[in-house]
């Protein structure tokens, strides 16, 4: 390490020591003012004893305090040395190290209070031996308690500031909750009570001691009393203003950090985090801000991933229908989420025929979309290798049972072959909604049935091939169950009757108009889809249709 790095490490490692030293130097000055203000009428022997005791005891007391603090923070110091040399990171700190660091302000404050008040109790018996009366002994006890409380309050706020400003970022993981098993959490209300005690309660005790203990036995010494009150008022006013400004400064720093982070998040910077350096309500709010930002960041990543998945899935669907002599084709696919399991596809078959597939994977969302990609690839492979549609679907079913039989997912399929003469079709239905054939000449509807269960359930399942002749002008609608099962806010289903009514009114305008009419009707009826909707419309046209 360079000299500058060593110096920074030394100051960081001894930040608590420096806080304790500053607080005790201030307390020394405060105690000097308390014990040598002219109102404490101790005998010359007692004053000499106090001065001798103070001279030789002070180094031992401060040394003892420093030794106890050093022993307490040894795990923290070891971790700081490791981080300074690059052998450890804040994330590597143990629970013991975090607990010691978080509890250290409370430890040093309690230690200083006990030491100062304990010294006062130890001095009282010696003063008794010098013949001091009970009123003066009580005054000494009050002053010792005052000095101890002032020291404890000062060392707590200073050492907590040192922990937050210089040590926490090297011990606590960045932007992580400030918590450890056994760590003390002090609320803001308790902090305000401590501030009140340091700035109001301690002066009150001092004036109680002055008024009810010293004055009754001192006669008319109003000038001295007046000077005493003025000096003590100035001291306590200085203490109160200093602690209030110090606490306000630390709170303002954290509020500013939280506001800055929230402003960045509002502007779209979801990487913003707050350094969590407090173990109170402000620290908890900082933790919540960080968790919220992390959650929003994860959701944004997920949204981006889903948008990309949606784009990929949409690109897997045919961009436009093929040019098939004797047929008009149109299709649409609407997903209830960003991605879904429905799909349609056009297939090139032998003899110039066109294959039309409409499938519905169980469920919806990302799992269904992933399964859909696999089904599409297997469907194309089996249709290309089999002339008979029923055999192709049976082979597809065996593949799906082998590859996804343990997932619990299945798929329904309607596979249709449009002959190149424009006069006949054949189909296989595997657990799918029957296709709907409408004849405008007679106004009648016919459902294209066929035996066959859903794919991916039973490997030995067989499928029936259906055939029929088609007249020009007839319209075939192949859709998924998301159309009749679309539900409005009242819980009413779209149903097959509404579907038939839409087809009847739009069939004469062509396959594309029929598709648009059905999609518009479903979206008006159920603006928020609960299931995916896929639709292919086919219209037979004369071979000489221009």
ABEGO torsion letter per residue (X at the ends): XBAAAAAAAAAAAAAAAAAAAAAAAAAAAAAAAAAAAGABBBBAAAAAAAAAAAAAAAAAAAAAAAAAAAAAAAAAAAAAAAAAAGABBAAABBAAAAAAAAAAAAAAAAAAAAAAAAAAAAAAAAAAAAGBBAAAAAAAAAAAAAAAAAAAAAAAAAAAAAAAAAAAAAABBBGBBBBBBGBBBBBAAAAAAAAAAAAAAAAAAAAAAAAAAAAAAAEBAAAAAAAAAAAAAAAAAAAAAAAAAAAAAAAAAAAAAAAAAAAAAAAGBAABBBBBABABAAAAAAAAAAAAAAAAAAAAAAAAAAAAAAAAAAAABBABBBBBBGBBBBBBBBBABABBABBBBBBBBBGGBBBBBBBBBBEBEAAAAAAAAAAAAAAAAAAAABABAAAAAAAAAAAAAAAAAAAGBBBBBBBBBBBAAGABBBBBBBGBBBBBBBBAAAGBBBBBBEBEBBBGABAABBBBBBBBBBBBGBBBBBBBAAAAABBBAAGBBAEAAAAAAAAAAAAAAEAAAAAAAAAAAAAAABABBABBBBBBBBBBBBAABX
